[in-house]
């Protein structure tokens, strides 16, 4: 045992001395520095928007379910129930999500800091994978600067409110790396990277970004060596990857089958003006002095100082051939991000694409190709050499200038971060780019330790530039700590007595009077349920049912009509949250149908509807009695008595996967009320059970397991190169001859 441990330690020590291990360690430190104000012990800002309002409640719901010892398949918190396992944005089956849960397992609930750390870890992984990809084509410094364009550049950072976009984008370099290796070696085995990256990109939870990944790797293969052969191999790898993520695909298709589909592919988000944002980080006003809902007029897309210099150098050199592969991918990505009318109409004729693709997601492909152009151009710059002799003042001037400029920018960022915009932004960018260019010229002419120092200064300057224009800006940060603002018990702004009443009656639903209480998606964190919600997986059947009583205010939002008793009783509403002076609160206080629960001197009051009907009952109330015996999202159990039998109704959405039993025998589940469930129950004393299990989960898991096993077996069993195959064939021939003619 001691020998095995020492052998493992020796191998680990040997690996730590490799270039990739050193790159991993240094980039981890750089990424922490990049996001330090979001992380302990210096935390002072937090991510906001969809990551806090939509993605975090999903993660909290899953984490709480796992802590309770159940696997979350059904989401009972919104819309009178929707599929949780079918909601790909929950990323429940995404392996890095499991690591986040494991790291926070000792916590009573999932801290928001862990989700922020989860995002930052993806930026680190994106840089490292980008470095490995580009390192196969360039030297170390160009690869590092190119990876920075991808991982720390504008599009990645600006998408921090969309967890699935960042998570999916992270794996794009892995797939591109596999394409390069397959083309260079003329071997199919490196395409496992394409398949694994595809599976991880889909499981990350944003199918629109996964489609972008597929388009980009195929386009990239068509632009490289052995283009047709490689492209066919890539297409087969992408097809095989579908088997790897079948465990998520089948439940997602179940949910999509009932989903209220919406066309997503349209004109580009901001058009061609976005090009300015690539080179001028603050031409559009991204300063964080605005409210969080401020629209700057453009996406933040900044490629950084290295990207600006590299593109300028490539243009000056007039050498098109080294950039053809990147330019092809760039052209496709930009075209699909800003589609012409004819292309738009073509996509609209394909429902799957029209309901899934989103133009702005193709800017992820632009970022990857910009990274490749940057690394290729910088590699060409250093490889071209310098025949003359630079003046001695160039190197110290570059070091002093870059250091002074970086410190100035960091000081402005630290003390408010208000940077010039428009034409004044052009002047600042010109100064920074000029100093960075001077540093690159000095680094190219230097050797030995001096070159190492200059390279370190260039990397630090590029990082500082990304820092001041990227993190803690208007589009991704607000002051404070989300976790610190949450109470250890209960709901912020809700009376403790009222919260206890809500918790004691979790089978009943809570309506929110005109957005005057917690948002519906937050109910996922509290273990409560509301008939309202906000989710792209809103079922069409439910929308039609709700519109019998009240219209939807947006494509996903509606407000329960608290004066419509038919609606309240049909949806199982027992409580209403309302703020004093907002909407109908005065009517609630004066109505004899409601009573105040808990204190009145609080941010959000809770009223109990006295004529409430539970979300389970006999269709004919006189048919018999009902006692609830078990109530979890995936399982509802009741003990009922009826003299003549009848129809029993459960106000959970009718959905594939719900099964019912009466005294242990299966009975058919029928649609009731347009969107809900019912069963026929015979007379007498009966035990009723409703159980939800996604029909596609078990089958999909089996397919994914077999596919993963086959992939690993294929990689390990077959030789890597033609030379290796010939060597093994020769060895097999020698072995065969020895068996045929054994030695005496």
Beta strands, then each sheet from edge to edge (+ up, - down):
strand 1: 45-46
strand 2: 74-75
strand 3: 82-83
strand 4: 478-479
strand 5: 509-512
strand 6: 573-578
strand 7: 594-597
strand 8: 605-609
strand 9: 616-618
strand 10: 624-632
strand 11: 635-642
strand 12: 646-650
strand 13: 658-662
strand 14: 665-667
strand 15: 670-672
strand 16: 676-681
strand 17: 684-692
sheet 1: 1+ 4-
sheet 2: 2+ 3-
sheet 3: 5+ 6+ 8- 7+
sheet 4: 9+ 12- 16+ 15-
sheet 5: 10+ 11- 17+ 13- 14+
end
